[in-house]
Amino acid sequence: MTINIIWAFFAVIAIGIAYWLRSRPLVKNKQWRDFTAFSLFMLFAAALSVALIMEASLPNPADLLFRLSGFYIRWLLTGIPGE
């Protein structure tokens, strides 16, 4: 557990350095939309990286896709109700 916390700390530091290096030109050129999108993606990446390092159980996104695609395929095969 202690080793994971150390690795998570290093991951946050590395992501922070990358964020600082890549966001400076966006702020300098006043590209606020790009800066906002970049910040949100980096925040999501940092949270996901720390969760994976800390071995948190994350839901599998493929399960939702299989459920949705299964519903869609059944709908295609059976047709539209009421026809």
C-alpha positions as a Markdown table, in Angstrom:
| # | Residue | x | y | z |
|---|---|---|---|---|
| 1 | Met | 0.0 | 0.0 | 0.0 |
| 2 | Thr | 2.8 | 2.4 | 0.8 |
| 3 | Ile | 4.6 | 1.7 | -2.4 |
| 4 | Asn | 1.3 | 2.4 | -4.3 |
| 5 | Ile | 1.0 | 5.8 | -2.6 |
| 6 | Ile | 4.6 | 6.6 | -3.6 |
| 7 | Trp | 3.9 | 5.6 | -7.2 |
| 8 | Ala | 0.7 | 7.7 | -7.2 |
| 9 | Phe | 2.6 | 10.7 | -5.9 |
| 10 | Phe | 5.1 | 10.3 | -8.7 |
| 11 | Ala | 2.3 | 10.0 | -11.3 |
| 12 | Val | 0.6 | 13.1 | -10.0 |
| 13 | Ile | 4.0 | 15.0 | -10.1 |
| 14 | Ala | 4.6 | 13.8 | -13.7 |
| 15 | Ile | 1.1 | 14.7 | -14.8 |
| 16 | Gly | 1.5 | 18.1 | -13.1 |
| 17 | Ile | 4.8 | 18.8 | -15.0 |
| 18 | Ala | 3.2 | 17.7 | -18.3 |
| 19 | Tyr | 0.2 | 19.9 | -17.6 |
| 20 | Trp | 2.3 | 22.9 | -16.7 |
| 21 | Leu | 4.5 | 22.5 | -19.9 |
| 22 | Arg | 1.5 | 22.1 | -22.2 |
| 23 | Ser | -0.9 | 24.6 | -20.7 |
| 24 | Arg | 1.4 | 27.6 | -20.7 |
| 25 | Pro | 1.2 | 28.3 | -24.5 |
| 26 | Leu | -2.6 | 27.9 | -24.3 |
| 27 | Val | -2.9 | 30.6 | -21.7 |
| 28 | Lys | -0.3 | 32.8 | -23.3 |
| 29 | Asn | -2.2 | 32.7 | -26.6 |
| 30 | Lys | -5.6 | 33.1 | -24.8 |
| 31 | Gln | -7.0 | 29.8 | -26.2 |
| 32 | Trp | -9.5 | 29.4 | -23.4 |
| 33 | Arg | -11.6 | 26.7 | -25.0 |
| 34 | Asp | -8.6 | 24.5 | -25.7 |
| 35 | Phe | -7.2 | 25.2 | -22.2 |
| 36 | Thr | -10.5 | 24.2 | -20.6 |
| 37 | Ala | -10.7 | 21.0 | -22.7 |
| 38 | Phe | -7.1 | 20.2 | -22.0 |
| 39 | Ser | -7.6 | 20.8 | -18.3 |
| 40 | Leu | -10.6 | 18.5 | -18.1 |
| 41 | Phe | -8.9 | 15.7 | -20.0 |
| 42 | Met | -5.8 | 16.0 | -17.7 |
| 43 | Leu | -7.9 | 16.0 | -14.6 |
| 44 | Phe | -9.7 | 12.8 | -15.8 |
| 45 | Ala | -6.3 | 11.2 | -16.8 |
| 46 | Ala | -4.8 | 12.0 | -13.4 |
| 47 | Ala | -7.8 | 10.6 | -11.5 |
| 48 | Leu | -7.8 | 7.4 | -13.6 |
| 49 | Ser | -4.0 | 7.0 | -13.2 |
| 50 | Val | -4.2 | 7.3 | -9.4 |
| 51 | Ala | -7.2 | 5.0 | -9.2 |
| 52 | Leu | -5.3 | 2.4 | -11.3 |
| 53 | Ile | -2.1 | 2.7 | -9.3 |
| 54 | Met | -4.1 | 2.3 | -6.1 |
| 55 | Glu | -5.7 | -0.8 | -7.5 |
| 56 | Ala | -9.3 | 0.4 | -7.2 |
| 57 | Ser | -11.9 | -1.7 | -8.8 |
| 58 | Leu | -13.2 | 0.2 | -11.8 |
| 59 | Pro | -16.3 | -0.7 | -13.8 |
| 60 | Asn | -15.7 | -2.2 | -17.2 |
| 61 | Pro | -17.0 | 0.1 | -19.9 |
| 62 | Ala | -17.4 | -2.8 | -22.4 |
| 63 | Asp | -20.3 | -4.2 | -20.2 |
| 64 | Leu | -22.4 | -1.1 | -20.9 |
| 65 | Leu | -21.5 | -1.1 | -24.6 |
| 66 | Phe | -22.5 | -4.8 | -24.8 |
| 67 | Arg | -25.8 | -4.1 | -23.1 |
| 68 | Leu | -26.6 | -1.2 | -25.4 |
| 69 | Ser | -25.6 | -3.0 | -28.5 |
| 70 | Gly | -27.5 | -6.1 | -27.5 |
| 71 | Phe | -30.7 | -3.9 | -27.1 |
| 72 | Tyr | -30.0 | -2.3 | -30.5 |
| 73 | Ile | -29.4 | -5.6 | -32.3 |
| 74 | Arg | -32.6 | -7.1 | -30.7 |
| 75 | Trp | -34.5 | -4.0 | -31.8 |
| 76 | Leu | -33.1 | -4.4 | -35.4 |
| 77 | Leu | -34.0 | -8.1 | -35.6 |
| 78 | Thr | -37.5 | -7.8 | -34.2 |
| 79 | Gly | -38.5 | -4.6 | -35.9 |
| 80 | Ile | -40.3 | -1.6 | -34.6 |
| 81 | Pro | -43.2 | -2.5 | -32.3 |
| 82 | Gly | -46.7 | -1.6 | -33.7 |
| 83 | Glu | -45.9 | -2.2 | -37.4 |
